[in-house]
């Protein structure tokens, strides 16, 4: 028997939602999602997964750059400090790292308004420009001041890129592979981190090599700016701006002619053409959008409060105690991170986002428990290193399977089209604030509380994340963005 038509299912949802509040049981919403899927989409089949792939591969260059610039100062900071005359100054070294994070916060705040104002493609190009300028300034400078200014510009591009990439990938990907393509951003970030590590290896022995490391990053940034000119614009953005004819052209590039009419009909249910949305900041904090924005912000906060950056930071010390050189240690962590991200890509559209998130946070809780055990006095010294190193690698693997790649993908799926870009910007800004606070407080907490208590706190946040995901997160696997919006957003 044929499934319920999309319009009928939408009417059913609208009537039901007039009596139900957003906080009703999520199982009902997941049933709504499944019911909405049984319509035209299955009758006309899935669009080709190959068509949007080249466009997505260009877009994730921004994530590659994000990872590269996160790791480029790891091996180059020492030689850089000698050349620029701030060797021995922990304040200056800290500024070289944290200025980039400050720039990322600024970039993330404005990413939504830029993506909505000039489009996703131009957003990528505007992300590439400060990265080219900042990296060039850092590579050519002879003073600390110019280095810091260059790092600030790079950070602005880093803050803008991930938010726009999450939007773009979600909006140009067919529903049945959106999870797989969404994982590409995390894989690209891992490749960027590994690339920075490999490129930076000669920095300790070769004078001025740190400048080469910065110059190299301008190449992919320039490629992003140029190649994006040939990529498709987001049909969702075009339709929302009232440019339905151009949206149809881009949909034909991305999905094929047979899927254009259905996709336009889908978008017309949620996105209002010929209407330029002016989303006020307050709309994200109260009213009908509050729940999804709270969910997104909480997911990013829990991702950071689980201690990922602290574990990455402390991993070198753990491996050093085990007698493993820092280069080998960083390579091991990078390979494990990349491996987990590839596995997540394979499983994302098979197991779903919710299962991966729960399994990931549970694995991280187990890993941090191993770290707590390793710091206990009753554990034999022969087992301490095994538990510490094993716990660190297990933590990184568990993170890369879900807590790393899922939140940005899930947020780009659950936010309604009208607020998607600005809500992503808000949540990414919250992410950078929590990221900064964890980095700022980790070492003082480690010194005053000791590793047992600190890792126990991280384990507690991981378990809190499991409970939060089970109660609040709805599965989005295989659903179109419009279907997800119908199921999540309360009626007016």
C-alpha positions in Angstrom: 0.0 0.0 0.0 1.3 3.4 -0.8 2.5 5.7 2.0 0.9 8.9 3.2 1.5 11.8 0.9 3.9 14.5 2.2 1.2 17.2 2.2 -1.2 15.0 4.2 1.5 14.0 6.7 2.3 17.7 7.1 -1.3 18.5 7.8 -1.5 15.7 10.4 1.6 17.0 12.1 0.3 20.6 12.1 -3.0 19.5 13.7 -1.2 17.4 16.3 1.3 20.1 17.1 -1.4 22.6 17.9 -2.1 20.5 21.0 1.4 19.3 21.8 4.3 21.3 23.1 7.9 20.9 21.9 8.8 19.1 25.1 6.5 16.1 24.3 8.0 12.7 23.9 10.6 12.5 21.2 9.5 9.0 20.1 6.3 10.6 18.7 8.5 13.0 16.6 10.6 10.2 15.3 7.5 8.4 14.2 6.4 11.6 12.5 9.8 11.7 10.7 9.3 8.1 9.5 5.8 8.7 8.3 6.9 11.8 6.4 9.5 9.8 4.6 7.0 7.4 3.1 6.0 9.5 0.1 7.3 10.9 -3.2 10.9 10.6 -2.3 10.9 6.8 -2.2 8.8 6.7 -5.4 11.3 8.7 -7.4 14.4 7.1 -5.8 17.4 8.7 -4.2 19.4 11.3 -6.2 23.0 10.5 -7.2 25.5 10.8 -4.4 28.2 11.6 -7.0 26.8 14.9 -8.1 27.3 17.0 -4.9 30.6 15.2 -4.0 33.0 17.6 -5.9 31.3 20.6 -4.4 31.6 19.2 -0.9 35.3 18.2 -1.4 36.0 21.9 -2.2 34.0 23.1 0.8 35.9 20.9 3.3 39.2 22.6 2.4 38.0 25.1 5.0 38.0 22.3 7.6 41.5 21.1 6.4 42.7 24.7 7.0 41.0 24.7 10.4 42.9 21.6 11.5 46.2 22.8 10.0 46.2 26.1 11.8 45.2 24.5 15.1 48.4 22.4 14.9 50.8 24.5 13.0 52.3 26.2 16.1 52.9 22.9 18.0 56.4 22.1 16.6 57.2 25.6 15.3 56.6 27.7 18.5 60.1 27.1 19.9 62.0 28.2 16.7 59.5 31.0 16.1 60.1 32.4 19.6 63.9 32.4 19.0 63.6 34.2 15.7 61.2 36.8 16.9 62.8 37.4 20.2 60.2 36.2 22.7 61.9 33.0 23.8 61.3 32.2 27.4 58.2 34.4 27.7 55.3 32.1 28.5 52.9 35.1 28.1 54.0 35.7 24.5 53.9 32.1 23.7 50.4 31.8 25.1 49.3 34.9 23.1 50.5 33.3 19.9 48.1 30.4 20.6 45.2 32.2 22.2 45.0 35.1 19.8 44.0 32.6 17.1 41.2 31.3 19.4 40.0 34.9 20.0 39.8 35.5 16.3 37.9 32.2 15.9 35.4 33.5 18.4 34.9 36.7 16.4 34.6 34.8 13.1 32.0 32.4 14.5 29.9 35.3 15.9 29.5 36.9 12.5 29.4 33.7 10.4 25.6 33.4 10.4 25.1 37.0 9.2 27.8 36.6 6.5 26.4 33.2 5.3 22.9 34.6 5.1 23.9 38.0 3.7 26.2 37.0 0.8 25.5 33.3 0.5 27.4 30.1 1.4 29.9 30.3 -1.5 30.9 33.9 -0.8 31.1 33.0 2.8 33.8 30.4 2.0 35.7 32.9 0.0 35.5 35.5 2.8 36.8 32.7 5.1 39.8 32.1 2.8 40.9 35.8 2.5 41.8 36.4 6.2 43.6 33.0 6.2 45.7 34.0 3.2 46.4 37.5 4.7 47.1 36.3 8.2 49.3 33.4 7.2 51.3 35.6 4.9 51.8 38.2 7.7 52.9 35.5 10.1 55.3 34.0 7.6 57.0 37.3 6.6 57.0 39.0 10.0 60.1 39.9 12.1 58.1 41.2 15.1 55.8 39.6 17.7 53.1 42.2 17.1 52.6 41.4 13.4 52.7 37.7 14.2 49.8 38.2 16.7 47.9 40.3 14.2 48.4 37.6 11.6 47.2 34.9 14.0 44.1 37.0 14.7 43.2 37.2 11.0 43.8 33.4 10.6 41.5 32.8 13.6 38.7 34.9 12.1 38.8 32.6 9.0 38.9 29.6 11.3 35.8 30.7 13.1 33.9 31.5 9.9 34.9 28.3 8.0 33.5 25.4 10.1 30.1 27.1 10.6 29.7 27.8 6.8 30.9 24.3 6.0 28.3 22.6 8.3 25.6 24.7 6.6 26.7 24.0 3.1 27.3 20.3 3.4 23.9 19.8 5.1 22.1 21.9 2.4 23.6 20.4 -0.7 23.8 16.7 0.4 21.0 14.2 -0.4 19.3 13.0 2.9 20.5 9.4 2.5 24.2 10.4 2.6 24.1 13.6 4.5 25.7 11.9 7.6 28.5 10.5 5.5 29.3 13.8 3.8 28.9 15.6 7.1 31.7 13.4 8.5 34.0 14.7 5.8 34.5 17.9 7.7 35.9 16.0 10.7 38.1 13.9 8.5 39.5 17.0 6.8 40.2 18.6 10.2 42.1 15.4 11.2 44.1 15.5 8.0 44.9 19.2 8.6 46.2 18.4 12.1 48.3 15.5 10.7 49.6 17.7 7.9 50.7 20.4 10.3 52.5 17.8 12.3 54.3 16.3 9.3 55.2 19.7 7.8 56.5 21.0 11.2 58.9 18.1 11.8 62.0 19.9 10.3 61.3 23.1 12.2 63.5 22.1 15.2 66.5 21.5 13.0 66.1 23.9 10.1 66.4 27.6 10.7 63.4 29.6 9.4 61.4 26.5 8.5 58.4 27.8 10.6 58.0 30.4 8.0 57.6 27.7 5.3 54.9 26.1 7.5 52.8 29.3 7.3 53.4 29.9 3.6 52.3 26.4 2.8 48.8 27.1 4.3 48.2 29.9 1.8 48.0 27.3 -1.1 44.8 25.5 0.0 43.3 28.8 1.1 43.8 30.2 -2.3 42.4 27.0 -3.9 39.3 27.3 -1.7 38.7 30.9 -2.9 39.2 30.1 -6.6 37.5 26.7 -6.8 34.4 27.8 -4.8 33.7 30.1 -7.8 32.8 27.0 -9.8 30.8 25.3 -7.1 27.0 25.3 -6.6 25.4 27.8 -4.3 23.1 26.4 -1.6 19.6 26.0 -3.2 18.1 26.5 0.3 19.7 29.9 0.5 18.7 30.9 -3.0 15.1 29.9 -2.5 14.9 31.7 0.8 16.2 34.8 -1.0 13.4 34.5 -3.6 15.6 33.3 -6.4 13.7 30.1 -7.2 14.9 29.9 -10.8 18.5 29.9 -9.7 17.7 27.4 -6.9 16.3 25.0 -9.6 19.5 25.4 -11.7 21.6 24.5 -8.7 19.4 21.6 -7.7 19.7 20.2 -11.2 23.5 20.3 -10.8 23.4 18.7 -7.4 20.6 16.1 -7.7 19.6 15.7 -11.3 16.6 17.1 -13.2 14.1 14.4 -12.0 14.5 15.5 -8.4 14.2 19.3 -8.9 10.4 19.7 -8.7 10.1 17.6 -5.5 13.0 19.4 -3.8 11.4 22.8 -4.6 8.1 21.5 -3.3 9.8 20.4 -0.1 11.5 23.8 0.4 8.3 25.7 -0.2 6.8 24.0 2.9 9.4 25.7 5.2 11.4 28.3 3.3 9.5 31.4 2.2 10.7 32.7 -1.2 10.8 36.4 -1.9 11.3 37.1 1.8 14.6 38.3 3.2 14.7 37.1 6.8 15.9 39.5 9.5 16.4 37.1 12.4 16.8 39.0 15.6 19.3 37.8 18.2 16.5 37.5 20.8 14.6 35.0 18.7 17.3 32.5 19.4 16.9 32.8 23.1 13.1 32.7 23.6 10.0 31.5 21.9 9.5 28.6 19.5 13.2 28.4 18.6 14.6 28.3 22.1 14.5 24.5 22.5 16.5 23.6 19.4 19.0 26.4 20.0 19.4 25.3 23.6 19.9 21.7 22.4 22.6 22.8 20.0 24.4 25.0 22.5 24.3 22.3 25.2 25.7 19.7 22.8 28.7 21.9 22.0 29.2 22.8 25.6 29.2 19.1 26.7 31.6 18.3 23.8 34.1 20.7 25.3 33.3 20.0 29.0 34.1 16.4 28.4 37.7 17.5 28.3 38.8 16.8 24.7 41.2 19.7 24.4 42.6 19.0 27.9 43.2 15.4 26.9 44.9 16.4 23.6 47.0 18.9 25.5 48.0 16.5 28.3 48.6 13.5 25.9 52.2 14.6 25.2 52.9 14.4 29.0 51.3 11.0 29.3 53.3 9.6 26.4 56.5 11.3 27.6 56.2 9.4 31.0 55.9 6.2 28.9 59.1 7.1 27.1 57.5 7.9 23.8 58.9 10.9 21.9 56.5 13.8 21.4 56.6 13.4 17.6 55.6 9.7 17.7 53.0 10.4 20.4 51.3 13.2 18.4 51.4 11.0 15.3 49.7 8.1 17.2 47.0 10.4 18.5 46.5 11.9 15.0 46.2 8.5 13.4 43.7 7.2 16.0 41.7 10.4 15.6 41.6 10.0 11.8 40.8 6.3 12.0 37.8 7.0 14.3 36.6 9.7 12.0 36.6 7.4 9.0 34.7 4.7 10.9 32.2 7.4 12.0 31.8 8.3 8.3 30.9 4.7 7.5 28.5 4.3 10.4 26.8 7.8 10.3 24.0 6.9 7.9 23.8 3.3 9.1 23.6 3.5 12.9 22.4 7.2 13.0 23.6 10.3 14.9 22.0 9.5 18.3 23.6 6.0 18.6 27.0 7.3 17.7 26.7 10.2 20.2 25.7 7.9 23.1 28.3 5.3 22.3 31.0 8.0 21.9 30.3 9.7 25.3 30.1 6.3 27.0 33.5 5.4 25.6 35.0 8.7 26.7 33.6 8.1 30.2 35.3 4.7 30.3 38.5 6.2 29.0 38.6 8.9 31.7 37.8 6.3 34.3 41.0 4.5 33.2 42.9 7.7 33.7 41.4 8.1 37.2 42.4 4.5 38.0 45.9 5.1 36.7 46.3 8.0 39.1 45.3 5.8 42.1 47.9 4.8 44.6 46.8 1.1 44.7 47.6 0.5 41.0 51.0 -1.2 40.3 53.5 1.0 38.6 53.7 -1.4 35.7 50.1 -0.9 35.0 50.0 2.9 35.3 51.6 3.6 32.0 49.4 1.1 30.2 46.2 2.6 31.7 47.3 6.1 31.0 48.4 5.6 27.4 45.5 3.2 26.7 43.0 5.6 28.3 44.3 8.5 26.2 44.1 6.6 22.9 40.6 5.1 23.8 39.4 8.6 24.7 40.5 10.1 21.3 39.0 7.1 19.4 35.7 7.4 21.2 35.6 11.2 20.7 36.2 10.8 16.9 33.4 8.3 16.6 30.7 10.6 17.6 31.3 13.6 19.9 33.7 15.1 17.4 31.8 14.8 14.0 28.1 14.6 15.1 27.3 17.9 16.9 28.0 20.3 14.0 26.2 18.0 11.5 23.3 17.5 13.8 22.9 21.2 14.5 22.9 22.0 10.8 20.1 19.5 10.4 17.8 20.4 13.4 17.8 24.2 13.0 14.9 25.5 10.9 16.0 27.1 7.5 15.0 30.6 8.7 17.4 30.6 11.6 19.9 27.9 10.5 22.9 30.1 9.8 22.5 32.5 12.7 21.7 29.7 15.2 24.9 27.9 14.0 26.8 31.1 14.6 25.4 31.4 18.1 26.3 27.8 19.0 29.7 28.0 17.5 30.5 31.1 19.5 29.4 29.3 22.6 31.7 26.4 21.6 34.7 28.8 21.4 33.9 30.3 24.8 33.7 26.9 26.5 36.8 25.8 24.6 38.7 28.9 25.9 37.6 28.4 29.5 38.5 24.7 29.6 41.9 25.5 28.2 42.4 28.4 30.7 41.3 26.4 33.8 42.7 22.9 33.0 46.3 23.4 34.2 45.3 25.3 37.4 42.7 22.6 38.2 45.2 19.9 37.5 47.7 21.6 39.9 45.3 22.2 42.8 42.9 19.2 42.5 45.1 16.5 41.0 44.5 14.3 37.9 42.1 12.0 39.7 39.5 14.6 40.5 40.0 16.5 37.1 39.5 13.3 35.1 36.6 12.3 37.3 34.9 15.6 36.5 35.4 15.0 32.8 33.9 11.5 33.2 30.9 13.1 35.0 30.3 15.4 32.1 30.5 12.5 29.6 27.8 10.6 31.6 25.7 13.8 31.8 26.1 14.1 28.0 24.8 10.5 27.6 21.7 11.3 29.6 21.2 14.6 27.7 21.4 12.9 24.3 19.1 10.1 25.3 16.4 12.5 26.5 16.7 15.4 24.0 18.3 14.4 20.7 16.0 13.2 17.9 17.4 10.9 15.2 17.8 12.6 11.8 19.2 9.8 9.8 17.8 9.7 6.3 15.3 12.5 6.8 15.2 15.7 4.6 15.8 19.0 6.3 12.1 19.9 5.8 10.9 16.6 7.4 13.2 17.3 10.4 11.8 20.8 10.8 8.2 19.6 10.7 8.9 17.1 13.5 10.9 19.4 15.7 9.4 22.9 15.4 6.2 23.7 17.3 3.3 25.3 15.5 2.9 29.1 15.6 
